[in-house]
Each structure stands twice: as C-alpha cells, then as structure tokens.
Amino acid sequence: MAHIVFSPCIGTHDTACMKVCPVNCFYDVPVTELGLEAKADKPDLPNMLIINPDECIDCGLCVPECPVSAITPLDDVPDGEKQYIDINKNWFAGKSTEDLDKYRITP
C-alpha cells in the first residue's frame, strides 16, 4: 500500500516530506498535468508533489513531516479526496524512467 498526496499540497510546495523519503519516490508535477488547477490565491505555485505508488515502501516517514497534512496511507484518504488516488497512480502510467526523472525531486 502506498501513501497518497492530496489537495492540501496544491499551492504549498513544501518539500520537508520528500527530504525524509528513503526511496526518493516524490515527484514535482505541474497541476495542469494532473488535470487540476493552481490555487487562485497562489498562482506562483502551480505544482504539486505526488508519490509514485510503485516506488513507495509505505514507511510513513513523510506523513508527520507534511506541514499541511496532505499525505496519508491509501486506505485513509478522506472521502472528498479519493480522486487523488487515481491522480497519484495514473500520472506515472506509461512514462519512461527518463521522463519521470525530469520530475523526480531529491533531497
């Protein structure tokens, strides 16, 4: 089971979560590529961090580091945020390692 990043991350772009990730499974993706929009009050922060579910080892180290509580285990995603399960999963589908590495963020 992977962890999921959901809507509170949009417009935040705090990378404390990815700094503790032992497998570097966080990616910095423009929200438009995820079918989302930047927050109107933060147009200068048009990206969102997402977790590659195939790389996440479910260690949970990122959860307490997130300043906006935007990361949770898959089974605990709030009802109004369930679409982020597919958003986190589907963005990675069919992309080559080279394509993914353009978005991977590392500590």
C-alpha positions as CSV (number, residue, x, y, z in Angstrom):
1,M,0.0,0.0,0.0
2,A,1.4,3.4,-1.0
3,H,0.9,6.8,0.6
4,I,-1.2,9.4,-1.3
5,V,-0.7,13.2,-1.6
6,F,-4.0,15.1,-1.9
7,S,-5.4,18.6,-2.3
8,P,-3.8,20.5,0.6
9,C,-0.5,20.1,-1.1
10,I,-1.6,22.3,-4.1
11,G,-0.1,25.8,-3.6
12,T,2.2,24.7,-0.7
13,H,5.3,23.2,-2.3
14,D,7.0,22.4,1.0
15,T,9.5,19.6,0.4
16,A,10.0,18.5,4.0
17,C,8.2,15.3,3.3
18,M,10.5,14.2,0.4
19,K,13.6,15.1,2.4
20,V,12.9,12.1,4.7
21,C,11.9,9.7,2.0
22,P,14.4,6.8,1.9
23,V,13.5,5.9,-1.7
24,N,13.0,9.3,-3.3
25,C,9.5,8.5,-4.6
26,F,8.3,12.1,-4.7
27,Y,7.7,13.9,-8.0
28,D,7.1,17.6,-8.5
29,V,4.4,17.8,-11.2
30,P,2.5,20.8,-12.7
31,V,-1.1,20.6,-11.5
32,T,-2.2,21.0,-15.1
33,E,-0.6,17.7,-16.0
34,L,-2.7,16.1,-13.2
35,G,-6.0,17.6,-14.6
36,L,-6.0,20.2,-11.7
37,E,-5.7,23.9,-11.4
38,A,-3.4,26.0,-9.3
39,K,-5.0,27.7,-6.3
40,A,-6.3,31.2,-7.3
41,D,-4.5,32.8,-4.3
42,K,-1.2,31.1,-5.1
43,P,-0.8,31.2,-8.9
44,D,3.0,31.3,-8.5
45,L,2.9,27.7,-7.0
46,P,1.5,25.7,-9.9
47,N,3.0,22.4,-9.0
48,M,2.1,19.6,-6.6
49,L,4.2,16.8,-5.1
50,I,2.9,13.3,-5.8
51,I,4.2,9.9,-4.7
52,N,4.9,7.1,-7.2
53,P,2.9,4.2,-5.8
54,D,5.3,1.6,-7.3
55,E,8.3,3.1,-5.5
56,C,6.7,4.0,-2.2
57,I,7.7,1.5,0.5
58,D,4.9,2.6,2.9
59,C,7.3,3.6,5.6
60,G,5.2,6.6,6.6
61,L,8.2,8.9,7.4
62,C,6.7,11.6,5.2
63,V,3.4,11.9,6.9
64,P,4.4,13.8,10.1
65,E,6.7,16.0,8.0
66,C,3.9,17.4,5.8
67,P,3.0,20.9,7.2
68,V,-0.5,20.7,5.7
69,S,-1.4,17.1,6.5
70,A,-1.7,16.3,2.7
71,I,-0.2,12.7,2.9
72,T,-2.0,9.7,4.1
73,P,-1.9,5.9,3.6
74,L,-4.1,4.8,0.7
75,D,-6.7,3.3,3.0
76,D,-7.1,6.6,4.9
77,V,-7.6,9.1,2.1
78,P,-10.6,11.3,3.1
79,D,-13.8,10.7,1.2
80,G,-13.7,14.0,-0.6
81,E,-10.2,13.4,-1.7
82,K,-10.5,9.9,-3.2
83,Q,-9.8,11.2,-6.8
84,Y,-6.2,11.8,-5.7
85,I,-5.7,8.0,-5.5
86,D,-6.1,7.8,-9.3
87,I,-4.3,11.1,-9.9
88,N,-1.2,9.8,-8.0
89,K,-1.3,6.5,-9.8
90,N,-2.3,7.4,-13.3
91,W,0.2,10.2,-13.9
92,F,3.0,7.6,-13.8
93,A,1.4,5.2,-16.3
94,G,3.4,4.7,-19.5
95,K,6.1,7.2,-18.7
96,S,9.8,6.2,-19.2
97,T,12.4,6.4,-16.5
98,E,13.9,9.3,-18.4
99,D,10.6,11.2,-18.5
100,L,10.0,10.5,-14.8
101,D,13.4,11.7,-13.8
102,K,12.6,15.2,-15.1
103,Y,10.1,15.5,-12.3
104,R,11.7,13.5,-9.5
105,I,12.9,15.6,-6.6
106,T,15.7,14.5,-4.4
107,P,16.9,15.8,-1.1
